[in-house]
Amino acid sequence: MVVYETNFPFGKKYHGKVRDLYVLNGHLLMVATDRISAFDVVMPNPIPDKGYVLTQISLYWFKLKEDIVPNHLITAEPTEYPPVCQSYAHILEGRSMLVKKVQPLPVECIVRGYITGSAWKEYRQSGKVCGIELPQGLQQAEKLPEPIFTPSTKAKEGHDQNITFEEMVSILQNKKLAEEIKEISLAIYKQAEQIAYKKGIIIADTKLEFGLDKDGKLILIDELLTPDSSRFWPLDEYKPGGSQVSFDKQYLRDYLEGIGWDKKPPAPSLPQEVINKTRQKYFEALNRLVG
């Protein structure tokens, strides 16, 4: 079943680029659709089963990271959702989570183990990434001596902007909280990178999101270490010095740049071959990680 849009007759709905959120009894029902975005624009074509893949990978990592930080997951079993959801279990199965409703923090928490993407562009211009001085002479996609924490803004419109750690402290107005987030983010990435490496996947970088519960406790939210929030590269094809083959939506980005799209809505319709290849890459990531 392909799910591009949900319109369940319960709760207040919030519409994200990929997820539809419903407020239910003080909790949130997160439904991962098959929508896909690139350059902050949602494509008109879905990628079949993408929402299932994202959910299953997030669930895999949430369980493994519980010893580092609590997360927002209550249950991913539709039979345990509120009664109003039961008629829609066939849609919710495998692609949804009932989660705690918390106060999201207004920053994106990015950890980079390899120099690529916007970090590579910034490094070539200044030798720094988010104010962090890096060694001279790094190649594109080269592994960094140590993973770095490079936060960004959470833009309501347009692109997120990379910021320094000091700017993050200013946004949060809480240095202790910022330091805790940085420490936890680096711990999550380092552990995940080692696990994935043994399974033939390089996690080049990842984006994490956090919130505060009603008691002010830090909670890991949203998705975790998926091909949408991370760059996944096949270890057996890794070659520093240029762009990498990937299990994430970089293939789609490359296609869109190749046809000269101006990265402004509306997005162009995707050929079936691009849809199929993108789907294949998402499932390859799931199969390698989870089996």
C-alpha positions in Angstrom: 0.0 0.0 0.0 1.4 3.4 -1.0 0.6 6.2 1.5 1.2 9.7 0.2 -1.3 11.5 2.5 -3.4 10.6 5.6 -6.6 12.2 6.6 -7.8 10.3 9.7 -10.9 11.7 11.4 -9.3 12.0 14.8 -7.1 14.4 16.7 -5.5 17.6 15.5 -3.3 17.0 12.4 0.1 18.5 11.7 1.5 18.1 8.2 5.2 17.7 7.8 7.3 17.1 4.7 7.3 13.3 5.2 5.2 12.7 8.4 1.6 13.3 9.4 1.2 13.9 13.1 -2.0 13.6 15.1 -2.6 14.7 18.7 -4.3 11.9 20.6 -5.0 12.0 24.4 -2.0 14.2 25.0 0.3 11.9 22.9 1.3 12.1 19.2 0.6 9.6 16.5 3.4 9.8 14.0 2.7 8.4 10.6 5.6 8.1 8.1 4.1 8.5 4.6 5.9 7.5 1.4 6.5 11.2 0.5 10.0 12.2 -0.2 11.6 15.6 -0.2 14.8 16.9 -1.7 16.3 20.4 -1.2 13.3 21.0 1.2 10.7 20.5 -1.6 8.3 17.5 -1.5 8.3 15.5 -4.7 5.0 14.8 -6.4 5.7 11.0 -6.6 5.9 8.8 -3.5 8.5 6.1 -3.0 6.5 3.0 -2.2 7.1 1.6 1.3 9.5 4.4 2.2 7.5 5.2 5.4 7.8 1.5 6.5 11.5 1.5 6.0 12.0 4.8 8.0 9.9 3.5 10.8 11.6 0.1 11.1 15.1 1.7 11.1 14.1 4.2 13.7 12.6 1.5 15.9 15.8 -0.5 15.6 18.0 2.4 16.7 15.6 3.7 19.5 15.9 0.3 21.2 19.7 0.3 21.0 20.1 3.9 22.3 17.9 3.6 25.4 21.1 3.3 27.5 22.3 6.7 26.3 19.2 8.8 26.4 15.4 8.3 26.8 13.3 8.6 23.6 9.7 9.5 22.9 8.5 6.1 21.8 5.4 4.6 23.6 4.5 1.8 21.2 4.6 1.0 17.5 1.8 -1.7 17.8 -1.4 -0.4 16.4 -3.4 -2.8 18.6 -2.1 -0.7 21.6 -3.1 2.6 20.1 -6.3 4.4 21.3 -9.5 2.8 20.1 -10.2 5.5 17.5 -7.2 4.2 15.6 -8.2 0.6 15.3 -10.2 0.9 12.1 -7.0 2.2 10.4 -4.6 -0.4 11.6 -4.0 -1.7 8.1 -2.6 1.7 7.1 -0.8 2.3 10.4 0.9 -1.1 10.7 4.7 -0.9 10.3 4.8 2.9 9.5 3.6 4.6 12.7 4.5 5.2 16.3 2.6 6.5 19.3 5.0 8.9 21.0 5.2 11.2 23.9 4.3 14.9 23.2 7.2 17.0 24.3 8.5 20.5 23.6 10.8 20.3 20.6 14.1 22.2 20.9 14.6 24.9 18.1 17.9 23.4 16.8 19.0 20.5 14.6 21.8 18.4 16.2 24.1 17.2 13.5 27.1 14.9 13.9 29.6 14.5 11.1 32.2 11.7 10.9 33.1 12.4 7.3 33.5 15.7 5.4 30.7 15.9 2.8 27.7 17.9 1.8 27.4 21.5 3.2 30.3 20.8 5.5 32.6 20.1 2.5 31.5 23.4 0.8 32.2 25.3 4.0 35.5 23.6 4.6 36.7 24.5 1.1 35.9 28.1 1.7 37.3 28.6 5.2 39.0 25.4 6.4 36.3 25.3 9.2 32.9 23.8 9.7 30.5 25.6 12.1 33.5 27.4 13.6 35.5 24.2 14.1 39.0 24.3 12.6 39.8 21.1 10.6 43.1 19.7 9.3 44.3 21.1 6.0 44.2 19.0 2.9 41.2 16.9 3.6 39.6 15.2 0.5 35.9 15.2 -0.2 34.2 12.4 1.8 37.3 11.7 3.9 36.9 10.4 7.4 37.5 13.1 10.0 40.1 12.5 12.8 37.2 12.6 15.3 33.4 13.2 14.7 32.3 16.8 15.1 29.1 18.3 16.4 27.8 20.9 14.0 24.3 22.3 15.0 22.0 24.2 12.7 18.9 26.3 12.9 15.5 24.7 12.4 14.0 26.9 9.7 10.2 27.1 9.3 10.7 28.1 5.7 13.7 27.6 3.4 17.0 25.9 4.3 18.4 25.3 7.8 21.5 27.3 8.5 24.7 25.9 10.1 25.6 27.6 13.3 28.4 27.5 15.9 28.1 25.8 19.2 28.2 29.2 20.9 25.2 30.3 18.7 23.4 27.2 19.8 23.9 28.1 23.4 22.5 31.5 22.7 19.4 30.1 21.0 18.8 27.7 23.9 19.8 30.2 26.5 21.2 27.2 28.5 24.8 26.2 28.2 24.5 23.1 30.4 21.7 21.8 28.2 23.6 22.6 25.0 26.7 20.7 26.4 24.5 17.7 27.4 23.0 17.6 23.9 26.4 17.7 22.3 27.8 14.9 24.4 24.7 12.7 23.8 24.7 13.4 20.1 28.3 12.4 19.7 27.8 9.3 21.8 24.8 8.2 19.7 26.7 8.7 16.5 29.9 7.0 17.6 28.1 3.9 18.8 25.9 3.7 15.7 28.8 4.3 13.3 30.6 1.3 14.8 27.5 -0.9 14.6 26.7 0.0 11.0 30.3 -0.3 9.9 30.3 -4.0 10.9 27.2 -4.4 8.7 28.8 -2.8 5.6 27.4 0.7 6.0 29.3 3.9 6.6 27.2 6.5 8.4 28.9 9.7 7.2 26.7 12.1 9.2 23.4 12.2 10.9 20.8 14.7 12.2 19.2 14.3 15.6 16.3 16.1 17.2 15.6 16.5 20.9 12.8 17.8 23.1 12.0 18.5 26.8 9.3 16.6 28.6 7.0 18.2 31.2 9.7 17.7 33.8 12.4 19.4 31.7 14.1 16.1 31.0 15.9 15.7 27.6 14.2 13.3 25.2 15.3 12.0 21.8 12.4 12.6 19.3 11.4 12.4 15.6 13.3 9.7 13.6 16.7 8.2 14.3 19.6 7.3 12.0 17.5 6.7 8.9 18.4 7.3 5.3 16.4 10.5 5.5 18.3 12.0 8.5 21.7 10.5 7.6 24.1 9.8 4.8 24.5 6.0 4.4 27.4 4.8 2.2 28.2 1.2 1.2 31.5 0.3 2.8 32.6 -1.9 -0.1 32.3 1.0 -2.5 33.7 3.8 -0.4 36.4 5.9 -2.1 37.4 9.3 -0.6 38.0 12.1 -3.0 34.6 12.6 -4.6 30.8 11.9 -4.3 29.9 8.5 -2.9 27.4 5.8 -3.8 24.7 6.0 -1.2 21.7 4.2 0.4 20.0 7.5 1.1 18.2 10.1 -1.1 21.5 11.4 -2.5 20.7 9.4 -5.6 17.5 11.4 -6.0 19.4 14.7 -5.3 21.9 13.8 -8.0 19.2 13.0 -10.5 17.4 16.4 -9.8 20.7 18.3 -10.1 21.5 16.4 -13.3 18.3 17.5 -15.0 18.9 21.2 -14.1 15.9 21.6 -11.7 16.2 25.0 -10.0 15.3 23.5 -6.6 12.1 25.6 -6.3 8.5 24.2 -6.1 6.8 22.7 -7.9 9.2 19.7 -8.1 9.3 17.8 -11.4 7.6 14.4 -11.8 10.0 11.5 -11.2 10.6 8.8 -13.8 9.6 5.3 -12.7 13.3 4.2 -12.9 14.3 6.9 -10.4 11.4 5.9 -8.1 12.3 2.2 -8.3 16.1 2.8 -7.7 15.4 5.1 -4.7 13.1 2.5 -3.2 15.8 -0.2 -3.7 18.4 1.9 -1.9 16.1 2.5 1.1 15.4 -1.3 1.4 19.1 -2.1 1.0 19.8 0.1 4.1 17.1 -1.6 6.0 18.2 -5.1 5.0 21.8 -4.5 5.9 21.0 -3.0 9.3 18.1 -5.0 10.5 18.1 -8.1 8.3 
